Amino acid sequence: MSASQDTSTPVIYDRKPVRVELAPGTYYWCACGKSTNQPFCNGAHAGSGISPQKVEVTEPKTIAFCNCKHSMLGYQCDGTHKNLPADA
């Protein structure tokens, strides 16, 4: 199976993170890159083999969510987007 057919490879939604101010609660970060409600899951991952990541917020905070979907820190941006190949 080629990478273009591999549904377990996340889609790069954007090559920069998005900062979101969150109230306390439970959120689900889109890990597949297919959600139309970025950076949050809308169920578009169905059948992809990629599941959203649960994010628990206990006090108001701002999070820099990874939009390239390749961060080694999961939902938190770690700068990986700066090193992705242009054709990725």
Secondary structure, 3 states (H helix, E strand, C coil): CCCCCCCCCCCCCCCCCEEEEECCEEEEECCCCCCCCCCECCCCCCCCCCCCEEEEECCCEEEEECCCCCCCCCCECCCHHHHCCCCC
